[in-house]
Amino acid sequence: MPSWCPIVEYREFYDVPRMVLFDWNGDRYLIDCPFDDVKDDYADNYGVYLLDRNVVVSADWTGMSLKGKVLGQVHVAAKLFDETRRKFIDASFLEGMK
């Protein structure tokens, strides 16, 4: 069963958002799919991070994932986003990650 929640903000859009900030069940999360210079393509998985609610979101998201607790990974091909791929994320993949 999907758990749709609004995307707070996203960065780097290439087919899908590559960095997404969202809130779910009172916590703030970041998923990050960095560009892999060796493959010359984006990674196959998003890294999933639990962020402190006090993390300041600035214009530059470089290193944002370093501010969070690593929870795991989710495959980019998973159906995570609404049809626009910009408004909502299905946060059900977080079940069992905490």
C-alpha positions as CSV (number, residue, x, y, z in Angstrom):
1,M,0.0,0.0,0.0
2,P,1.6,3.3,-1.0
3,S,2.4,6.0,1.6
4,W,2.3,9.1,-0.5
5,C,3.8,12.2,1.0
6,P,4.7,15.6,-0.5
7,I,8.2,16.3,-1.7
8,V,9.6,19.2,0.2
9,E,12.3,19.9,-2.4
10,Y,14.4,18.1,-5.0
11,R,17.5,18.7,-7.0
12,E,19.2,17.3,-10.1
13,F,16.4,16.0,-12.4
14,Y,17.4,13.4,-15.0
15,D,14.5,11.1,-15.8
16,V,13.7,11.2,-12.1
17,P,14.7,13.5,-9.3
18,R,18.3,12.6,-8.1
19,M,18.1,14.3,-4.7
20,V,14.9,14.5,-2.8
21,L,14.0,15.9,0.6
22,F,10.7,14.8,2.2
23,D,9.1,14.5,5.6
24,W,7.4,11.3,6.7
25,N,5.9,10.3,10.1
26,G,7.5,13.3,11.7
27,D,11.0,12.7,10.4
28,R,13.0,14.3,7.6
29,Y,14.6,12.1,4.9
30,L,16.9,12.6,2.0
31,I,17.4,10.2,-0.9
32,D,20.4,10.8,-3.0
33,C,21.5,9.3,-6.3
34,P,24.9,10.8,-7.2
35,F,26.5,10.9,-10.6
36,D,29.1,8.1,-11.0
37,D,32.1,9.5,-12.9
38,V,33.5,6.1,-13.6
39,K,30.3,4.8,-15.2
40,D,29.6,8.3,-16.6
41,D,26.0,7.9,-15.5
42,Y,23.9,8.2,-12.3
43,A,24.1,5.4,-9.7
44,D,21.5,2.6,-9.8
45,N,20.4,3.1,-6.3
46,Y,19.4,6.0,-4.1
47,G,21.1,6.3,-0.7
48,V,18.5,6.8,2.0
49,Y,19.3,9.1,4.9
50,L,17.5,10.2,8.0
51,L,18.2,13.9,8.6
52,D,18.0,15.9,11.8
53,R,15.0,18.2,11.6
54,N,17.4,21.1,12.3
55,V,19.5,20.6,9.2
56,V,19.6,23.8,7.3
57,V,18.8,23.4,3.6
58,S,20.9,25.8,1.6
59,A,21.1,26.5,-2.1
60,D,24.1,24.1,-2.3
61,W,23.2,20.5,-1.4
62,T,26.7,19.2,-1.8
63,G,27.5,17.0,1.2
64,M,23.9,17.0,2.4
65,S,23.9,13.2,2.7
66,L,26.9,13.5,5.1
67,K,24.6,15.2,7.5
68,G,22.3,12.2,7.8
69,K,22.2,8.7,9.3
70,V,22.5,6.1,6.6
71,L,19.4,3.9,6.5
72,G,20.0,1.8,3.3
73,Q,19.4,2.0,-0.4
74,V,16.4,1.8,-2.7
75,H,16.7,1.1,-6.5
76,V,16.1,4.0,-8.8
77,A,13.8,1.9,-10.9
78,A,11.4,1.4,-8.0
79,K,8.1,3.3,-8.6
80,L,8.7,5.9,-5.9
81,F,7.1,9.0,-7.5
82,D,3.8,10.3,-8.6
83,E,3.1,10.7,-12.3
84,T,4.8,14.1,-12.4
85,R,7.8,12.7,-10.6
86,R,8.1,16.1,-8.8
87,K,5.2,16.4,-6.2
88,F,4.9,13.2,-4.2
89,I,7.0,10.2,-3.1
90,D,5.8,6.8,-1.9
91,A,7.6,6.5,1.4
92,S,6.5,2.9,2.0
93,F,10.1,1.8,1.1
94,L,11.1,3.2,4.5
95,E,9.2,0.5,6.3
96,G,11.8,-1.6,8.1
97,M,14.8,0.7,7.4
98,K,14.8,2.5,10.7
